[in-house]
Amino acid sequence: MLPALHHRLVGRSDDLARAKDLLARPDVRLVTITGPGGAGKSRLALEAASQAAVERPVHLVGLAPIADAALVLAAIAGVVGVRESPGGSLAEQLAEQLAGTGALLVLDNLEHLAGATADVATLLEGVTDLDVLATSRSPLRLAGEHVVPLGSLPVDDAVTLFYELAAARGVPLDEESRPTVQAICRRLDGLPLAIELVTARLVLLTPAQLLAALDDGLALTMEGPVDLPHRQRTLHATLGWSYALLTESQRQLHGLLAVFPGGTTLEDARAVAAPSDTFLIDLEALVTGSLLRREVNDGMMRLSMLETVREDAIGRLAAAGELAESRRLHAERFLAFAAEAEEGLAGPKQAGWLQRAEDELDNVRAALDWCLANGRVAEALEAVSALGRFWRAHGYASEARRRLARGLEQGAELPPDVRARALWTAAHEAMAQSDYAAAVPALEEALASFRELGDDRHAVFALCELARVHTSRDELDRAYQASEDALALAESVGDDRASSAALDTLAMVADYSGRHRVAQEYSERSLALRRSLGDAILITSSTNTLGLTAMRAGDFDAAELAFAECLELARGLGEQLYVAGALCALGEIALGRDQPDIAAERLVEALSLFRELGDERVSAECLHALGGVAAAAGRPLDAARLWGAAEALRERSGAVPTPEEKAVDERFAAAVAGEADVAALASARAEGMRLDDTELEALSRSLKNVPLVTSVSPDRAILERSE
């Protein structure tokens, strides 16, 4: 979604027309808007993008908070809706998502990420119908690039902008002021950002006083790209002049807030700043002086800086020798935030804490990077572990795993409890992607450490995860032993949270063993404990398990109720893993009720989510059920293709077929075999194993709104089982 445009574009009609004409040409794939800081590159790009959005998808990626070129693809993925999966590179997954959409990708503020230009080139090469509109202070120097250079606004346009901004600030100017305003705009080189900063001072100074201040030596000398004329490198002096009008405490506060790459709440700003009676007064001065931006969303205020302003402030901090201390204070604030969030993510206000963690993600990343760069590895690992629920719920499992791996490798002499928690978190995130090969060694080492440390709760959790791995591999005896050991340990220490985890795991193991009524009893006990704890994420997990046990027992009504609650809770939390799981199960139930059109709708959505989450095992289950939809629609070869695709994913993940997949085979395999010859079915299945994600998506979506052709009697209903 593109942001609202707060004022009209002034004086850029020719530049806008050129950008639009270039983007409309089929032989132009990359357009870069260049110019000095404050020239209005981002504003022009937004105008072009908003007009393009009428006819094509537009994805806006703000890169100002990103400091590492290696994270540019991840930033694009977050906007486009791609979550990195184990198979294939992120660039390949982005290409698959964007291919065929005819999208425009807007990369805003790319100048400080020169190392990312190769990734831009790779995307353009991999997606033939993708166009890129970039903003940068200098060209990207890529083949086929077309540049739209922005210089200063003509004086008349600069004056128009000055008058409009003055009126917006409640200081309308008369025509008598025009000559003075023209002189001011000339001194400002017609840079829109400089004009915006200066008009903020009209609440204190008349235009004549503003001009006098400029004439007193506050000429604009900000350094822009080195190949620009000196008169265009002017923003630094504009900001220097703004700084000159601040008190010492205001300058100190502004410098401190510059180390927040993701903006800040009022509370965080106050926590990092030195105690001061003038804090709110200073903050107000920074906002009214356009050195801070104030945004309100859902009743919450957030403060941020234009990136050029933030960069200038960072430079001033560095020159004063205060940058290192400011970054330390920032990092320690967000280490404390992570510790506070761990408790909040386990309480009744989980949804709010998940959103807060999302809002502060850039600040958390900066804090973690600072810790790892300054030898505070244990604290970084503790923070990543504390946010484990957030990484998993919001689809950042890959990032969490990378950060944990880096910290574990870097921290040679970690406290045993920190290492054990980090290993456990890494394994838990790996399990969210069904990466059992990575999870098992981490779980085994963590379990041994937890036992040695006497950390019974986490020992229970590790045993439960190991039981789930054994179950996925059809090692049910080992799964029973691990889950029963977990329950005994949890009950021996009276830990309800740990007991609920063990009961939930026992329910899953019993279910896979065909003891569905026993599984339901375990699941109901787990759910009751978790309701008493008031933990929404755990309740969501248990409603998912209860739904599975009821579904496998043939009680579709109870299953549907459980999955409906699971879906509602998960959507409220933004917990994509359980949203996908509930949709998959509800699709399987619809298939069992001879509603293939409803089944296809739910399964296609679930498949898309599981792909984003990087879980190949459950993606296979969705594809297998969609094969059942194809069979019900009288499309045996498509059923074979989908079953082949599911088999390929299972082989990669090392998992065995789930009870749901076996039930689909029981119901539909014979019917499919009777509708096509053996050779054709074998060929279609082999073809399915080779289909890429784009081809599979097209095949899956073709199953929507299908009529029912093959009917199965109620006593053969999908997933029905006996004890």
Buried (B, 14 or more C-beta within 10 A) or exposed (E): EEEEEEEEBBBBEEBBEBBBEBBEEEEBBBBBBBBBBBBBBBBBBBBBBBBBBEEEEBBBBBBBBBBEBEBBBBBBBBBBEBBBBBBEEBBBBBBBBBBBBEBBBBBBBBBBBEEBBEBBBBBBEBBEEBBBBBBBBBBBEBEEBBBBBBBBBEBEBBBBBBBBBBEEBEBEBEEEBBEBBBBBBBBBBBBBBBBBBBBBBBEEBBBEEBBEBBEEEBBBBBBBBEEBEEEBBBBBBBBBBBBEBBEEBBBBBBBBBBBBBBBBBBEBBBBBBEEEEEBEEBBBBBBBBBBBBBEEEEEEEBBBBBBBBBBBBBBBBEEEEBBEEBBBBBBBBBBBBBBEBBEBBBEEEBBEBBBBBBBBBBBBBBBBBBBBEBEBBBBBBBBBBBBBBBBBBBBBBBBBBBBBBBBBEEBEEBEEBBBBBBBBBBBBBBBBBBBBEBBBEBBBBBBBBBBEBEBBBBBBBBBBBBBBBBBBBEBBEBBBBBBBBBBEBBBEEEBEBBBBBBBBBBBBBBBBBBBBBBBBBBBBBBBEBBBEBEBBBBBBBBBBBBBBBBBBBBBBEBBBBBBBBBBBBBBEBBBBBBBBBBBBBBBBBBBBBBBBBBBBBBBBBBBBBBBBBBBBBBBBBBBBBBBBBBBBBBBBBBBBBBBBBBBBBBEBBBBBBBBBBBBBBBBBBEBBEEBBEEEEBEBBBBBBBEBEBEBBBEBBBBBBEBEEEBEBEEEEBBBBBEE
